[in-house]
Amino acid sequence: MCLAVPAKVLEINGNVAIVDFGGVKREARLDLLPDVEVGDYVIVHTGFAIEKLDEERAKEILEAWDEVFRITRGGGLPRRD
């Protein structure tokens, strides 16, 4: 299964960026988004940056992923007190 996850662009060399997925650094192709700059957030899917996000939206998505991982690791739905 492939997931599309936000990442922060740390470095750009031609059409390849080094991106940060919460401390994990990977390469992402920029062929589909030529206007990306260092510091931008992008959605990466199968090794390609496919969408540029503002920082607020990227953080919202990352918080949602954190919640998914918390729920799946804890087993069950979150409590609604």
mmCIF file of the N, C-alpha and C atoms, coordinates in Angstrom:
data_MODEL
# 
_entry.id   MODEL 
# 
loop_
_atom_site.group_PDB 
_atom_site.id 
_atom_site.type_symbol 
_atom_site.label_atom_id 
_atom_site.label_alt_id 
_atom_site.label_comp_id 
_atom_site.label_asym_id 
_atom_site.label_entity_id 
_atom_site.label_seq_id 
_atom_site.pdbx_PDB_ins_code 
_atom_site.Cartn_x 
_atom_site.Cartn_y 
_atom_site.Cartn_z 
_atom_site.occupancy 
_atom_site.B_iso_or_equiv 
_atom_site.pdbx_formal_charge 
_atom_site.auth_seq_id 
_atom_site.auth_comp_id 
_atom_site.auth_asym_id 
_atom_site.auth_atom_id 
_atom_site.pdbx_PDB_model_num 
ATOM 1   N N  . MET A 1 1  ? 0.840   -1.163 0.000   1.00 0.00 ? 1  MET A N  1 
ATOM 2   C CA . MET A 1 1  ? 0.000   0.000  0.000   1.00 0.00 ? 1  MET A CA 1 
ATOM 3   C C  . MET A 1 1  ? 0.890   1.232  0.000   1.00 0.00 ? 1  MET A C  1 
ATOM 4   N N  . CYS A 1 2  ? 0.528   2.220  -0.788  1.00 0.00 ? 2  CYS A N  1 
ATOM 5   C CA . CYS A 1 2  ? 1.253   3.493  -0.844  1.00 0.00 ? 2  CYS A CA 1 
ATOM 6   C C  . CYS A 1 2  ? 0.391   4.577  -0.229  1.00 0.00 ? 2  CYS A C  1 
ATOM 7   N N  . LEU A 1 3  ? 1.008   5.415  0.560   1.00 0.00 ? 3  LEU A N  1 
ATOM 8   C CA . LEU A 1 3  ? 0.306   6.513  1.202   1.00 0.00 ? 3  LEU A CA 1 
ATOM 9   C C  . LEU A 1 3  ? 0.828   7.837  0.678   1.00 0.00 ? 3  LEU A C  1 
ATOM 10  N N  . ALA A 1 4  ? -0.056  8.799  0.522   1.00 0.00 ? 4  ALA A N  1 
ATOM 11  C CA . ALA A 1 4  ? 0.346   10.153 0.148   1.00 0.00 ? 4  ALA A CA 1 
ATOM 12  C C  . ALA A 1 4  ? 0.470   10.956 1.439   1.00 0.00 ? 4  ALA A C  1 
ATOM 13  N N  . VAL A 1 5  ? 1.680   11.389 1.749   1.00 0.00 ? 5  VAL A N  1 
ATOM 14  C CA . VAL A 1 5  ? 1.970   12.003 3.044   1.00 0.00 ? 5  VAL A CA 1 
ATOM 15  C C  . VAL A 1 5  ? 2.675   13.337 2.839   1.00 0.00 ? 5  VAL A C  1 
ATOM 16  N N  . PRO A 1 6  ? 2.344   14.353 3.651   1.00 0.00 ? 6  PRO A N  1 
ATOM 17  C CA . PRO A 1 6  ? 3.055   15.627 3.558   1.00 0.00 ? 6  PRO A CA 1 
ATOM 18  C C  . PRO A 1 6  ? 4.499   15.503 4.027   1.00 0.00 ? 6  PRO A C  1 
ATOM 19  N N  . ALA A 1 7  ? 5.361   16.255 3.381   1.00 0.00 ? 7  ALA A N  1 
ATOM 20  C CA . ALA A 1 7  ? 6.775   16.300 3.764   1.00 0.00 ? 7  ALA A CA 1 
ATOM 21  C C  . ALA A 1 7  ? 7.287   17.718 3.541   1.00 0.00 ? 7  ALA A C  1 
ATOM 22  N N  . LYS A 1 8  ? 8.280   18.097 4.325   1.00 0.00 ? 8  LYS A N  1 
ATOM 23  C CA . LYS A 1 8  ? 8.892   19.415 4.181   1.00 0.00 ? 8  LYS A CA 1 
ATOM 24  C C  . LYS A 1 8  ? 10.122  19.298 3.294   1.00 0.00 ? 8  LYS A C  1 
ATOM 25  N N  . VAL A 1 9  ? 10.245  20.198 2.331   1.00 0.00 ? 9  VAL A N  1 
ATOM 26  C CA . VAL A 1 9  ? 11.380  20.194 1.410   1.00 0.00 ? 9  VAL A CA 1 
ATOM 27  C C  . VAL A 1 9  ? 12.594  20.804 2.116   1.00 0.00 ? 9  VAL A C  1 
ATOM 28  N N  . LEU A 1 10 ? 13.664  20.018 2.208   1.00 0.00 ? 10 LEU A N  1 
ATOM 29  C CA . LEU A 1 10 ? 14.886  20.462 2.878   1.00 0.00 ? 10 LEU A CA 1 
ATOM 30  C C  . LEU A 1 10 ? 15.949  20.943 1.907   1.00 0.00 ? 10 LEU A C  1 
ATOM 31  N N  . GLU A 1 11 ? 15.966  20.339 0.730   1.00 0.00 ? 11 GLU A N  1 
ATOM 32  C CA . GLU A 1 11 ? 17.046  20.588 -0.234  1.00 0.00 ? 11 GLU A CA 1 
ATOM 33  C C  . GLU A 1 11 ? 16.532  20.247 -1.626  1.00 0.00 ? 11 GLU A C  1 
ATOM 34  N N  . ILE A 1 12 ? 16.997  20.984 -2.627  1.00 0.00 ? 12 ILE A N  1 
ATOM 35  C CA . ILE A 1 12 ? 16.606  20.708 -4.013  1.00 0.00 ? 12 ILE A CA 1 
ATOM 36  C C  . ILE A 1 12 ? 17.853  20.646 -4.876  1.00 0.00 ? 12 ILE A C  1 
ATOM 37  N N  . ASN A 1 13 ? 17.935  19.594 -5.688  1.00 0.00 ? 13 ASN A N  1 
ATOM 38  C CA . ASN A 1 13 ? 19.021  19.434 -6.647  1.00 0.00 ? 13 ASN A CA 1 
ATOM 39  C C  . ASN A 1 13 ? 18.397  19.024 -7.976  1.00 0.00 ? 13 ASN A C  1 
ATOM 40  N N  . GLY A 1 14 ? 18.204  19.996 -8.858  1.00 0.00 ? 14 GLY A N  1 
ATOM 41  C CA . GLY A 1 14 ? 17.539  19.707 -10.128 1.00 0.00 ? 14 GLY A CA 1 
ATOM 42  C C  . GLY A 1 14 ? 16.081  19.373 -9.896  1.00 0.00 ? 14 GLY A C  1 
ATOM 43  N N  . ASN A 1 15 ? 15.650  18.205 -10.360 1.00 0.00 ? 15 ASN A N  1 
ATOM 44  C CA . ASN A 1 15 ? 14.268  17.756 -10.184 1.00 0.00 ? 15 ASN A CA 1 
ATOM 45  C C  . ASN A 1 15 ? 14.096  16.804 -9.008  1.00 0.00 ? 15 ASN A C  1 
ATOM 46  N N  . VAL A 1 16 ? 15.085  16.752 -8.131  1.00 0.00 ? 16 VAL A N  1 
ATOM 47  C CA . VAL A 1 16 ? 15.012  15.864 -6.973  1.00 0.00 ? 16 VAL A CA 1 
ATOM 48  C C  . VAL A 1 16 ? 15.150  16.688 -5.703  1.00 0.00 ? 16 VAL A C  1 
ATOM 49  N N  . ALA A 1 17 ? 14.270  16.420 -4.752  1.00 0.00 ? 17 ALA A N  1 
ATOM 50  C CA . ALA A 1 17 ? 14.327  17.101 -3.460  1.00 0.00 ? 17 ALA A CA 1 
ATOM 51  C C  . ALA A 1 17 ? 14.613  16.087 -2.363  1.00 0.00 ? 17 ALA A C  1 
ATOM 52  N N  . ILE A 1 18 ? 15.263  16.559 -1.328  1.00 0.00 ? 18 ILE A N  1 
ATOM 53  C CA . ILE A 1 18 ? 15.342  15.797 -0.080  1.00 0.00 ? 18 ILE A CA 1 
ATOM 54  C C  . ILE A 1 18 ? 14.214  16.347 0.784   1.00 0.00 ? 18 ILE A C  1 
ATOM 55  N N  . VAL A 1 19 ? 13.325  15.456 1.212   1.00 0.00 ? 19 VAL A N  1 
ATOM 56  C CA . VAL A 1 19 ? 12.172  15.862 2.005   1.00 0.00 ? 19 VAL A CA 1 
ATOM 57  C C  . VAL A 1 19 ? 12.197  15.163 3.354   1.00 0.00 ? 19 VAL A C  1 
ATOM 58  N N  . ASP A 1 20 ? 11.539  15.778 4.315   1.00 0.00 ? 20 ASP A N  1 
ATOM 59  C CA . ASP A 1 20 ? 11.512  15.274 5.687   1.00 0.00 ? 20 ASP A CA 1 
ATOM 60  C C  . ASP A 1 20 ? 10.097  14.842 6.045   1.00 0.00 ? 20 ASP A C  1 
ATOM 61  N N  . PHE A 1 21 ? 9.954   13.554 6.337   1.00 0.00 ? 21 PHE A N  1 
ATOM 62  C CA . PHE A 1 21 ? 8.698   12.984 6.824   1.00 0.00 ? 21 PHE A CA 1 
ATOM 63  C C  . PHE A 1 21 ? 8.826   12.802 8.332   1.00 0.00 ? 21 PHE A C  1 
ATOM 64  N N  . GLY A 1 22 ? 8.731   13.858 9.096   1.00 0.00 ? 22 GLY A N  1 
ATOM 65  C CA . GLY A 1 22 ? 8.800   13.737 10.554  1.00 0.00 ? 22 GLY A CA 1 
ATOM 66  C C  . GLY A 1 22 ? 10.094  13.142 11.050  1.00 0.00 ? 22 GLY A C  1 
ATOM 67  N N  . GLY A 1 23 ? 11.204  13.544 10.481  1.00 0.00 ? 23 GLY A N  1 
ATOM 68  C CA . GLY A 1 23 ? 12.508  13.045 10.904  1.00 0.00 ? 23 GLY A CA 1 
ATOM 69  C C  . GLY A 1 23 ? 13.108  12.004 9.980   1.00 0.00 ? 23 GLY A C  1 
ATOM 70  N N  . VAL A 1 24 ? 12.311  11.460 9.082   1.00 0.00 ? 24 VAL A N  1 
ATOM 71  C CA . VAL A 1 24 ? 12.799  10.490 8.106   1.00 0.00 ? 24 VAL A CA 1 
ATOM 72  C C  . VAL A 1 24 ? 13.016  11.233 6.789   1.00 0.00 ? 24 VAL A C  1 
ATOM 73  N N  . LYS A 1 25 ? 14.242  11.219 6.305   1.00 0.00 ? 25 LYS A N  1 
ATOM 74  C CA . LYS A 1 25 ? 14.574  11.940 5.076   1.00 0.00 ? 25 LYS A CA 1 
ATOM 75  C C  . LYS A 1 25 ? 14.579  10.978 3.886   1.00 0.00 ? 25 LYS A C  1 
ATOM 76  N N  . ARG A 1 26 ? 13.947  11.432 2.804   1.00 0.00 ? 26 ARG A N  1 
ATOM 77  C CA . ARG A 1 26 ? 13.857  10.638 1.578   1.00 0.00 ? 26 ARG A CA 1 
ATOM 78  C C  . ARG A 1 26 ? 13.975  11.569 0.375   1.00 0.00 ? 26 ARG A C  1 
ATOM 79  N N  . GLU A 1 27 ? 14.225  10.969 -0.782  1.00 0.00 ? 27 GLU A N  1 
ATOM 80  C CA . GLU A 1 27 ? 14.202  11.723 -2.032  1.00 0.00 ? 27 GLU A CA 1 
ATOM 81  C C  . GLU A 1 27 ? 12.781  11.736 -2.583  1.00 0.00 ? 27 GLU A C  1 
ATOM 82  N N  . ALA A 1 28 ? 12.429  12.852 -3.229  1.00 0.00 ? 28 ALA A N  1 
ATOM 83  C CA . ALA A 1 28 ? 11.145  12.961 -3.923  1.00 0.00 ? 28 ALA A CA 1 
ATOM 84  C C  . ALA A 1 28 ? 11.377  13.680 -5.241  1.00 0.00 ? 28 ALA A C  1 
ATOM 85  N N  . ARG A 1 29 ? 10.794  13.173 -6.295  1.00 0.00 ? 29 ARG A N  1 
ATOM 86  C CA . ARG A 1 29 ? 10.905  13.799 -7.617  1.00 0.00 ? 29 ARG A CA 1 
ATOM 87  C C  . ARG A 1 29 ? 9.999   15.027 -7.671  1.00 0.00 ? 29 ARG A C  1 
ATOM 88  N N  . LEU A 1 30 ? 10.484  16.079 -8.333  1.00 0.00 ? 30 LEU A N  1 
ATOM 89  C CA . LEU A 1 30 ? 9.736   17.328 -8.457  1.00 0.00 ? 30 LEU A CA 1 
ATOM 90  C C  . LEU A 1 30 ? 9.246   17.586 -9.877  1.00 0.00 ? 30 LEU A C  1 
ATOM 91  N N  . ASP A 1 31 ? 9.281   16.579 -10.723 1.00 0.00 ? 31 ASP A N  1 
ATOM 92  C CA . ASP A 1 31 ? 8.905   16.746 -12.131 1.00 0.00 ? 31 ASP A CA 1 
ATOM 93  C C  . ASP A 1 31 ? 7.504   17.328 -12.312 1.00 0.00 ? 31 ASP A C  1 
ATOM 94  N N  . LEU A 1 32 ? 6.594   17.031 -11.398 1.00 0.00 ? 32 LEU A N  1 
ATOM 95  C CA . LEU A 1 32 ? 5.206   17.474 -11.530 1.00 0.00 ? 32 LEU A CA 1 
ATOM 96  C C  . LEU A 1 32 ? 4.951   18.833 -10.889 1.00 0.00 ? 32 LEU A C  1 
ATOM 97  N N  . LEU A 1 33 ? 5.911   19.328 -10.102 1.00 0.00 ? 33 LEU A N  1 
ATOM 98  C CA . LEU A 1 33 ? 5.756   20.607 -9.393  1.00 0.00 ? 33 LEU A CA 1 
ATOM 99  C C  . LEU A 1 33 ? 7.023   21.444 -9.549  1.00 0.00 ? 33 LEU A C  1 
ATOM 100 N N  . PRO A 1 34 ? 7.185   22.117 -10.662 1.00 0.00 ? 34 PRO A N  1 
ATOM 101 C CA . PRO A 1 34 ? 8.433   22.845 -10.904 1.00 0.00 ? 34 PRO A CA 1 
ATOM 102 C C  . PRO A 1 34 ? 8.640   24.081 -10.033 1.00 0.00 ? 34 PRO A C  1 
ATOM 103 N N  . ASP A 1 35 ? 7.595   24.581 -9.348  1.00 0.00 ? 35 ASP A N  1 
ATOM 104 C CA . ASP A 1 35 ? 7.725   25.816 -8.575  1.00 0.00 ? 35 ASP A CA 1 
ATOM 105 C C  . ASP A 1 35 ? 7.980   25.597 -7.082  1.00 0.00 ? 35 ASP A C  1 
ATOM 106 N N  . VAL A 1 36 ? 8.402   24.418 -6.694  1.00 0.00 ? 36 VAL A N  1 
ATOM 107 C CA . VAL A 1 36 ? 8.666   24.105 -5.289  1.00 0.00 ? 36 VAL A CA 1 
ATOM 108 C C  . VAL A 1 36 ? 9.989   24.717 -4.849  1.00 0.00 ? 36 VAL A C  1 
ATOM 109 N N  . GLU A 1 37 ? 10.000  25.233 -3.614  1.00 0.00 ? 37 GLU A N  1 
ATOM 110 C CA . GLU A 1 37 ? 11.207  25.822 -3.040  1.00 0.00 ? 37 GLU A CA 1 
ATOM 111 C C  . GLU A 1 37 ? 11.520  25.172 -1.703  1.00 0.00 ? 37 GLU A C  1 
ATOM 112 N N  . VAL A 1 38 ? 12.757  25.301 -1.264  1.00 0.00 ? 38 VAL A N  1 
ATOM 113 C CA . VAL A 1 38 ? 13.153  24.806 0.057   1.00 0.00 ? 38 VAL A CA 1 
ATOM 114 C C  . VAL A 1 38 ? 12.251  25.461 1.099   1.00 0.00 ? 38 VAL A C  1 
ATOM 115 N N  . GLY A 1 39 ? 11.756  24.644 2.028   1.00 0.00 ? 39 GLY A N  1 
ATOM 116 C CA . GLY A 1 39 ? 10.859  25.128 3.072   1.00 0.00 ? 39 GLY A CA 1 
ATOM 117 C C  . GLY A 1 39 ? 9.396   24.876 2.780   1.00 0.00 ? 39 GLY A C  1 
ATOM 118 N N  . ASP A 1 40 ? 9.062   24.586 1.514   1.00 0.00 ? 40 ASP A N  1 
ATOM 119 C CA . ASP A 1 40 ? 7.680   24.273 1.153   1.00 0.00 ? 40 ASP A CA 1 
ATOM 120 C C  . ASP A 1 40 ? 7.291   22.902 1.689   1.00 0.00 ? 40 ASP A C  1 
ATOM 121 N N  . TYR A 1 41 ? 5.993   22.695 1.823   1.00 0.00 ? 41 TYR A N  1 
ATOM 122 C CA . TYR A 1 41 ? 5.451   21.380 2.139   1.00 0.00 ? 41 TYR A CA 1 
ATOM 123 C C  . TYR A 1 41 ? 4.810   20.824 0.883   1.00 0.00 ? 41 TYR A C  1 
ATOM 124 N N  . VAL A 1 42 ? 5.020   19.540 0.650   1.00 0.00 ? 42 VAL A N  1 
ATOM 125 C CA . VAL A 1 42 ? 4.451   18.871 -0.512  1.00 0.00 ? 42 VAL A CA 1 
ATOM 126 C C  . VAL A 1 42 ? 3.841   17.542 -0.088  1.00 0.00 ? 42 VAL A C  1 
ATOM 127 N N  . ILE A 1 43 ? 2.861   17.097 -0.856  1.00 0.00 ? 43 ILE A N  1 
ATOM 128 C CA . ILE A 1 43 ? 2.336   15.743 -0.696  1.00 0.00 ? 43 ILE A CA 1 
ATOM 129 C C  . ILE A 1 43 ? 3.180   14.855 -1.592  1.00 0.00 ? 43 ILE A C  1 
ATOM 130 N N  . VAL A 1 44 ? 3.714   13.785 -1.027  1.00 0.00 ? 44 VAL A N  1 
ATOM 131 C CA . VAL A 1 44 ? 4.546   12.849 -1.787  1.00 0.00 ? 44 VAL A CA 1 
ATOM 132 C C  . VAL A 1 44 ? 3.800   11.527 -1.911  1.00 0.00 ? 44 VAL A C  1 
ATOM 133 N N  . HIS A 1 45 ? 3.736   11.033 -3.135  1.00 0.00 ? 45 HIS A N  1 
ATOM 134 C CA . HIS A 1 45 ? 3.091   9.746  -3.411  1.00 0.00 ? 45 HIS A CA 1 
ATOM 135 C C  . HIS A 1 45 ? 3.963   8.978  -4.387  1.00 0.00 ? 45 HIS A C  1 
ATOM 136 N N  . THR A 1 46 ? 4.323   7.785  -4.018  1.00 0.00 ? 46 THR A N  1 
ATOM 137 C CA . THR A 1 46 ? 5.185   6.900  -4.819  1.00 0.00 ? 46 THR A CA 1 
ATOM 138 C C  . THR A 1 46 ? 6.454   7.597  -5.292  1.00 0.00 ? 46 THR A C  1 
ATOM 139 N N  . GLY A 1 47 ? 7.012   8.434  -4.422  1.00 0.00 ? 47 GLY A N  1 
ATOM 140 C CA . GLY A 1 47 ? 8.285   9.074  -4.728  1.00 0.00 ? 47 GLY A CA 1 
ATOM 141 C C  . GLY A 1 47 ? 8.197   10.373 -5.501  1.00 0.00 ? 47 GLY A C  1 
ATOM 142 N N  . PHE A 1 48 ? 6.981   10.822 -5.822  1.00 0.00 ? 48 PHE A N  1 
ATOM 143 C CA . PHE A 1 48 ? 6.789   12.073 -6.557  1.00 0.00 ? 48 PHE A CA 1 
ATOM 144 C C  . PHE A 1 48 ? 6.038   13.082 -5.698  1.00 0.00 ? 48 PHE A C  1 
ATOM 145 N N  . ALA A 1 49 ? 6.513   14.322 -5.695  1.00 0.00 ? 49 ALA A N  1 
ATOM 146 C CA . ALA A 1 49 ? 5.751   15.411 -5.089  1.00 0.00 ? 49 ALA A CA 1 
ATOM 147 C C  . ALA A 1 49 ? 4.595   15.705 -6.035  1.00 0.00 ? 49 ALA A C  1 
ATOM 148 N N  . ILE A 1 50 ? 3.364   15.571 -5.533  1.00 0.00 ? 50 ILE A N  1 
ATOM 149 C CA . ILE A 1 50 ? 2.199   15.714 -6.412  1.00 0.00 ? 50 ILE A CA 1 
ATOM 150 C C  . ILE A 1 50 ? 1.349   16.939 -6.090  1.00 0.00 ? 50 ILE A C  1 
ATOM 151 N N  . GLU A 1 51 ? 1.596   17.562 -4.945  1.00 0.00 ? 51 GLU A N  1 
ATOM 152 C CA . GLU A 1 51 ? 0.811   18.739 -4.572  1.00 0.00 ? 51 GLU A CA 1 
ATOM 153 C C  . GLU A 1 51 ? 1.595   19.579 -3.582  1.00 0.00 ? 51 GLU A C  1 
ATOM 154 N N  . LYS A 1 52 ? 1.519   20.880 -3.745  1.00 0.00 ? 52 LYS A N  1 
ATOM 155 C CA . LYS A 1 52 ? 2.155   21.811 -2.821  1.00 0.00 ? 52 LYS A CA 1 
ATOM 156 C C  . LYS A 1 52 ? 1.109   22.266 -1.801  1.00 0.00 ? 52 LYS A C  1 
ATOM 157 N N  . LEU A 1 53 ? 1.504   22.314 -0.520  1.00 0.00 ? 53 LEU A N  1 
ATOM 158 C CA . LEU A 1 53 ? 0.594   22.700 0.555   1.00 0.00 ? 53 LEU A CA 1 
ATOM 159 C C  . LEU A 1 53 ? 1.155   23.887 1.315   1.00 0.00 ? 53 LEU A C  1 
ATOM 160 N N  . ASP A 1 54 ? 0.249   24.671 1.923   1.00 0.00 ? 54 ASP A N  1 
ATOM 161 C CA . ASP A 1 54 ? 0.767   25.660 2.855   1.00 0.00 ? 54 ASP A CA 1 
ATOM 162 C C  . ASP A 1 54 ? 1.040   24.947 4.185   1.00 0.00 ? 54 ASP A C  1 
ATOM 163 N N  . GLU A 1 55 ? 1.818   25.575 5.038   1.00 0.00 ? 55 GLU A N  1 
ATOM 164 C CA . GLU A 1 55 ? 2.259   24.929 6.274   1.00 0.00 ? 55 GLU A CA 1 
ATOM 165 C C  . GLU A 1 55 ? 1.079   24.534 7.161   1.00 0.00 ? 55 GLU A C  1 
ATOM 166 N N  . GLU A 1 56 ? 0.061   25.382 7.236   1.00 0.00 ? 56 GLU A N  1 
ATOM 167 C CA . GLU A 1 56 ? -1.096  25.084 8.084   1.00 0.00 ? 56 GLU A CA 1 
ATOM 168 C C  . GLU A 1 56 ? -1.804  23.808 7.631   1.00 0.00 ? 56 GLU A C  1 
ATOM 169 N N  . ARG A 1 57 ? -2.040  23.679 6.337   1.00 0.00 ? 57 ARG A N  1 
ATOM 170 C CA . ARG A 1 57 ? -2.716  22.483 5.814   1.00 0.00 ? 57 ARG A CA 1 
ATOM 171 C C  . ARG A 1 57 ? -1.859  21.238 6.011   1.00 0.00 ? 57 ARG A C  1 
ATOM 172 N N  . ALA A 1 58 ? -0.557  21.362 5.796   1.00 0.00 ? 58 ALA A N  1 
ATOM 173 C CA . ALA A 1 58 ? 0.344   20.220 6.005   1.00 0.00 ? 58 ALA A CA 1 
ATOM 174 C C  . ALA A 1 58 ? 0.269   19.744 7.450   1.00 0.00 ? 58 ALA A C  1 
ATOM 175 N N  . LYS A 1 59 ? 0.263   20.678 8.390   1.00 0.00 ? 59 LYS A N  1 
ATOM 176 C CA . LYS A 1 59 ? 0.207   20.299 9.809   1.00 0.00 ? 59 LYS A CA 1 
ATOM 177 C C  . LYS A 1 59 ? -1.130  19.660 10.165  1.00 0.00 ? 59 LYS A C  1 
ATOM 178 N N  . GLU A 1 60 ? -2.227  20.135 9.567   1.00 0.00 ? 60 GLU A N  1 
ATOM 179 C CA . GLU A 1 60 ? -3.532  19.506 9.795   1.00 0.00 ? 60 GLU A CA 1 
ATOM 180 C C  . GLU A 1 60 ? -3.515  18.048 9.346   1.00 0.00 ? 60 GLU A C  1 
ATOM 181 N N  . ILE A 1 61 ? -2.968  17.802 8.173   1.00 0.00 ? 61 ILE A N  1 
ATOM 182 C CA . ILE A 1 61 ? -2.908  16.435 7.644   1.00 0.00 ? 61 ILE A CA 1 
ATOM 183 C C  . ILE A 1 61 ? -2.008  15.566 8.519   1.00 0.00 ? 61 ILE A C  1 
ATOM 184 N N  . LEU A 1 62 ? -0.863  16.098 8.931   1.00 0.00 ? 62 LEU A N  1 
ATOM 185 C CA . LEU A 1 62 ? 0.046   15.328 9.783   1.00 0.00 ? 62 LEU A CA 1 
ATOM 186 C C  . LEU A 1 62 ? -0.595  15.007 11.130  1.00 0.00 ? 62 LEU A C  1 
ATOM 187 N N  . GLU A 1 63 ? -1.361  15.938 11.684  1.00 0.00 ? 63 GLU A N  1 
ATOM 188 C CA . GLU A 1 63 ? -2.072  15.667 12.935  1.00 0.00 ? 63 GLU A CA 1 
ATOM 189 C C  . GLU A 1 63 ? -3.102  14.559 12.743  1.00 0.00 ? 63 GLU A C  1 
ATOM 190 N N  . ALA A 1 64 ? -3.777  14.546 11.605  1.00 0.00 ? 64 ALA A N  1 
ATOM 191 C CA . ALA A 1 64 ? -4.738  13.479 11.319  1.00 0.00 ? 64 ALA A CA 1 
ATOM 192 C C  . ALA A 1 64 ? -4.035  12.128 11.234  1.00 0.00 ? 64 ALA A C  1 
ATOM 193 N N  . TRP A 1 65 ? -2.864  12.087 10.580  1.00 0.00 ? 65 TRP A N  1 
ATOM 194 C CA . TRP A 1 65 ? -2.095  10.836 10.511  1.00 0.00 ? 65 TRP A CA 1 
ATOM 195 C C  . TRP A 1 65 ? -1.655  10.398 11.907  1.00 0.00 ? 65 TRP A C  1 
ATOM 196 N N  . ASP A 1 66 ? -1.237  11.354 12.735  1.00 0.00 ? 66 ASP A N  1 
ATOM 197 C CA . ASP A 1 66 ? -0.860  11.014 14.112  1.00 0.00 ? 66 ASP A CA 1 
ATOM 198 C C  . ASP A 1 66 ? -2.023  10.353 14.840  1.00 0.00 ? 66 ASP A C  1 
ATOM 199 N N  . GLU A 1 67 ? -3.223  10.881 14.644  1.00 0.00 ? 67 GLU A N  1 
ATOM 200 C CA . GLU A 1 67 ? -4.408  10.313 15.277  1.00 0.00 ? 67 GLU A CA 1 
ATOM 201 C C  . GLU A 1 67 ? -4.677  8.896  14.763  1.00 0.00 ? 67 GLU A C  1 
ATOM 202 N N  . VAL A 1 68 ? -4.550  8.686  13.465  1.00 0.00 ? 68 VAL A N  1 
ATOM 203 C CA . VAL A 1 68 ? -4.739  7.341  12.899  1.00 0.00 ? 68 VAL A CA 1 
ATOM 204 C C  . VAL A 1 68 ? -3.754  6.361  13.525  1.00 0.00 ? 68 VAL A C  1 
ATOM 205 N N  . PHE A 1 69 ? -2.486  6.749  13.597  1.00 0.00 ? 69 PHE A N  1 
ATOM 206 C CA . PHE A 1 69 ? -1.480  5.857  14.167  1.00 0.00 ? 69 PHE A CA 1 
ATOM 207 C C  . PHE A 1 69 ? -1.729  5.609  15.652  1.00 0.00 ? 69 PHE A C  1 
ATOM 208 N N  . ARG A 1 70 ? -2.166  6.637  16.368  1.00 0.00 ? 70 ARG A N  1 
ATOM 209 C CA . ARG A 1 70 ? -2.455  6.467  17.789  1.00 0.00 ? 70 ARG A CA 1 
ATOM 210 C C  . ARG A 1 70 ? -3.595  5.470  17.980  1.00 0.00 ? 70 ARG A C  1 
ATOM 211 N N  . ILE A 1 71 ? -4.636  5.604  17.173  1.00 0.00 ? 71 ILE A N  1 
ATOM 212 C CA . ILE A 1 71 ? -5.785  4.706  17.283  1.00 0.00 ? 71 ILE A CA 1 
ATOM 213 C C  . ILE A 1 71 ? -5.391  3.281  16.928  1.00 0.00 ? 71 ILE A C  1 
ATOM 214 N N  . THR A 1 72 ? -4.667  3.096  15.830  1.00 0.00 ? 72 THR A N  1 
ATOM 215 C CA . THR A 1 72 ? -4.333  1.737  15.396  1.00 0.00 ? 72 THR A CA 1 
ATOM 216 C C  . THR A 1 72 ? -3.339  1.072  16.333  1.00 0.00 ? 72 THR A C  1 
ATOM 217 N N  . ARG A 1 73 ? -2.450  1.825  16.914  1.00 0.00 ? 73 ARG A N  1 
ATOM 218 C CA . ARG A 1 73 ? -1.510  1.237  17.881  1.00 0.00 ? 73 ARG A CA 1 
ATOM 219 C C  . ARG A 1 73 ? -2.206  0.895  19.184  1.00 0.00 ? 73 ARG A C  1 
ATOM 220 N N  . GLY A 1 74 ? -3.206  1.712  19.563  1.00 0.00 ? 74 GLY A N  1 
ATOM 221 C CA . GLY A 1 74 ? -3.904  1.495  20.822  1.00 0.00 ? 74 GLY A CA 1 
ATOM 222 C C  . GLY A 1 74 ? -5.044  0.508  20.698  1.00 0.00 ? 74 GLY A C  1 
ATOM 223 N N  . GLY A 1 75 ? -5.470  0.242  19.476  1.00 0.00 ? 75 GLY A N  1 
ATOM 224 C CA . GLY A 1 75 ? -6.568  -0.692 19.262  1.00 0.00 ? 75 GLY A CA 1 
ATOM 225 C C  . GLY A 1 75 ? -7.902  -0.103 19.684  1.00 0.00 ? 75 GLY A C  1 
ATOM 226 N N  . GLY A 1 76 ? -8.704  0.281  18.759  1.00 0.00 ? 76 GLY A N  1 
ATOM 227 C CA . GLY A 1 76 ? -10.021 0.813  19.067  1.00 0.00 ? 76 GLY A CA 1 
ATOM 228 C C  . GLY A 1 76 ? -10.135 2.285  18.765  1.00 0.00 ? 76 GLY A C  1 
ATOM 229 N N  . LEU A 1 77 ? -11.330 2.786  18.973  1.00 0.00 ? 77 LEU A N  1 
ATOM 230 C CA . LEU A 1 77 ? -11.610 4.185  18.694  1.00 0.00 ? 77 LEU A CA 1 
ATOM 231 C C  . LEU A 1 77 ? -11.210 5.056  19.876  1.00 0.00 ? 77 LEU A C  1 
ATOM 232 N N  . PRO A 1 78 ? -10.917 6.333  19.607  1.00 0.00 ? 78 PRO A N  1 
ATOM 233 C CA . PRO A 1 78 ? -10.573 7.224  20.718  1.00 0.00 ? 78 PRO A CA 1 
ATOM 234 C C  . PRO A 1 78 ? -11.790 7.466  21.600  1.00 0.00 ? 78 PRO A C  1 
ATOM 235 N N  . ARG A 1 79 ? -11.554 7.710  22.859  1.00 0.00 ? 79 ARG A N  1 
ATOM 236 C CA . ARG A 1 79 ? -12.637 7.995  23.799  1.00 0.00 ? 79 ARG A CA 1 
ATOM 237 C C  . ARG A 1 79 ? -13.165 9.392  23.550  1.00 0.00 ? 79 ARG A C  1 
ATOM 238 N N  . ARG A 1 80 ? -14.462 9.549  23.666  1.00 0.00 ? 80 ARG A N  1 
ATOM 239 C CA . ARG A 1 80 ? -15.115 10.855 23.492  1.00 0.00 ? 80 ARG A CA 1 
ATOM 240 C C  . ARG A 1 80 ? -15.708 11.280 24.834  1.00 0.00 ? 80 ARG A C  1 
ATOM 241 N N  . ASP A 1 81 ? -14.895 11.797 25.722  1.00 0.00 ? 81 ASP A N  1 
ATOM 242 C CA . ASP A 1 81 ? -15.375 12.215 27.057  1.00 0.00 ? 81 ASP A CA 1 
ATOM 243 C C  . ASP A 1 81 ? -15.921 13.613 27.037  1.00 0.00 ? 81 ASP A C  1 
# 
